[in-house]
Amino acid sequence: MTKKRKVISSLRILAGHQYNTTKKADVSLEMTTIMSEFIEGTEYLSEIRPAVSIYGSARIKTKSLFYKLAMKIAEKFSNAGFAVISGGGPGIMEAANKGAHGSGSPSIGLNIELPHEQKKNQYQDISLRFQHFFTRKITFVKNSDAFIILPGGFGTLDELSEVITLIQTKKFRHVPIILVGSEFWKGLLDWIKHSMLSMELIADKDLDLIQVIDDPDEILKAVLNFYETIIEREPSCNEKTFHL
């Protein structure tokens, strides 16, 4: 029995060594993938400015008013000189790419590999594919001069929350964040005001980071006014003022 135990103990050591070696190789491969995603995003998008990101659900149907609204918003921004960035999938993402595609500026899709839902739409002038959510989200943030958020689920809330947090903590420059669909967002905004703010979990000024606008012309105007104000206040500002 003692000899068998010694053999088993040695086998555990050998198996553990093999497992650790394999694990290290997997981690190294994953790190290489992460680096390649950052590099590819930088190479393709670093010189495409200005740009606006449009977030929203993949489950919104083509007949939905929000689908049509996203298309119209994207078209207006594209014709005004903004590249339009979406998640590259169906629903609001497709509407954003479709509205920008064939208009004045590039239509960009940051696609994510998922077991379901995510299927690349056909309206992308530039299409990037990501395995990791966090590299994709960083690519969104680094390359966007405004964020337009239409109705969505947990993924949309995650993206919205991350952008607000980065601006709130000054890890990212202040850019416009505009919620589209006042009735949809009303419950969330009421909760933020009546629960988070009343408990002093956020400050009054944090609420100023968000605007709610439903009209496409007013959305574009709000973004342009935001940057015109900066230029008037800082006439000597250059491109670095606006980008990471």
N, C-alpha and C positions, 0 to 999 in steps of 0.2 A: 504493500500500500504506500509505503514511504517513497519508493522509487517512482510509482505512478504519480504521486503528488509532485515530485520534483520535475517529472516530464511535463505535467500540466502547467506547473508554474513557469517553466521555460517556454512552453508554447504560448502562454499568455504574454510573456515579454516579447517574443518574436511577433505575435499577431499585433500587439500594441505598437511595436516599431513600424510594422508594415502599414498599419492604420494611420499613424502619425505622418509617415512619409507620403502616403496618398493624400492625406488631408492638406499637407503643406503644398503639394503639387496643385491641388484643386484651388487653394487660396491664391496661389501665384497666378494661375490661369484666370481666376476671377478678377484679380487686380489688373491684369493685362487688359481684360475686356473693359473694365471701368475706365482705365486710362485711354483706351482707343476711342471710347464713346465721347469722352471730354475733348480729345484732340479733333475728332471728326466734326463735332459740333462747332468748335472754335474755327476750324478751317472753312467751313461752309457759311457760317453766320456772322462772324466777327465784323465783317465790312458791310453787312446789310443793315442799313440804318436810314431813318428810324423804323421801328417795328412795334406792332401791337399784338398782344396775345389775347385770344378769345377762348374762354373756357365754357364748358357746358356738357350736358349729358350726352352719352352715346345712344341713349334710348329714345331721344326725341325723334318723332316721325317726320317725314318730308312734308306732310300736309299740315303740320303744327304751325301755329302763328309764330312760335319762337324760332322755328327753323327758318321761316321766311324773314324774320326780323334779323337773325344772325347773318343771313346772306346780304341783306341790305346794309347792315353796319359794316361788314367786311368790304363790300364794294365801295362804300363811301371812303373808308380809310385807305383802301388801295389806290383809288383815284386821287386822293389827297397826298399821296407819296409815301404812305406807310406800308411796309411789308406786313403781311398778316400771318401770324403763327397760330396753329391749332395742334391738337393732339393727333391729327392725321386719320382718325377713325370715322365712324358713322355719326349720325345725329347732328348735334350742334357743331361738332368738329368738321363734318362734311360740309355743312352749310357755310361755315366760315371760309373754308378753302374754295368752295364753289363760288362764293361771292367775290373773292379776290382773284380767282383764276381768270385770266384773259382781261383783267383790268389793268390799272397803271403800274402796279408793283407786285413783287413776287408773292406767291401763295406757298406757304411752308408748312410741312407736316412733321411733327415729332412723334413718330409711331412707337408704340410699346408692344412687346411680345407678351400676349396673354393667352390663357387656355380657352377663353371665350370672349365674345363681344367685340374685341378689337380687330377690325378688318380695314385694311388700308383703303381710303377713298381715292378716287381717280383724278382729283382736282388739285394736285400738288406739283408745283414747279420745282420745288426742292423737297426731297423726302429723306428723312433720317430715321433709322431704326434703333431702338434701345432695348436692352434686356433688363436694365435696372431703372426703377422708378426715380431714385434720387438723382441719378445723373441726368435723366430727362427733365426733372423739375428744375435743377440748377441751370440747365441749358435754356429753359423757358425764361427764368428770372434774369440771367446774365444778358439776354438779348432783347429784352422788352422795355419799351418806353411808356407803356400803359397796359393795364389789364382790364378787359371787359368780361364780366362774368354773367352768363345767362343761367337759367335754372339747371340744376344738376343734382347728383347724388353725393355719396360719401367722397368720391374722388374729387369732385368739384369743390366740396367744402374743404378738403385737405389742401388743395392748391390755393384756395382763397385764404385760408388761415395761415399758410406758410408765408405768403406774400405780405400779409398784414404784419405778421410777427417780425419778419426781416426788416421792414420799414420802421416799425415801432422801436425795435432794438438798435436801429441805425447800422445794421449790417448790410443794408442795401439803400441806395439813394431813394428819395421820395419821388414817387411817380403816381399818376392818377390810377385809382382803383374804382371802377364804375360797375355797380350792380344793375342788371337789366331785368325788369319784371318786378315792379314794386309790390304787387300783391303776393307774389311768391316769396319774396325776401322779408315781408313785413313781420312775420312771426319771429324769425331769427333776430332781426334788428330790435324788436320789442324786448326779447329775452336778454339781449346784450345790454340794453339800457336799464331794464328793470331788475335784472339779476346781477350781471357782472359789474356794471357801473355803480349800482346802489350799494354793493358790498365792497366798493373801491378796489376791485380786482383789475380794473383798467382806469385810465384817466379820461377826463372829458375830451382832451385833445386827441385821444386815440380814435374817437368817433369821426373826427374830421378827415381821417385817412380814407373814408368811404363816401362815395356819392351814389345816389340812386337816380337813374335817368332812364326813361323808356324810349325817348324819341331819338332816332339815329342821327339826325342833324345836330341835336343838342349834345349828344355824346361826343361827336367829332369836335364841336365847338368847345366843349369843356376841356378836352385834351389840348387843343391848340392854344386856348387861353392860358392854360397852366404853364406851357412853355414860353409863351409870349411874355407872361409876367416875369419869369426868371430872366429872360433876355433883357427886358426893360430894367430890371433891378441890377443885373450884372452884365452890362454891355460888352465887357471884355471876355465873357465866358466862351469857351471853345467846346469841342465835342466831348472832352473828358468830363465836363461838368455834368453831362447827362448819362454817362455810361460807366459801368464798373471798370 
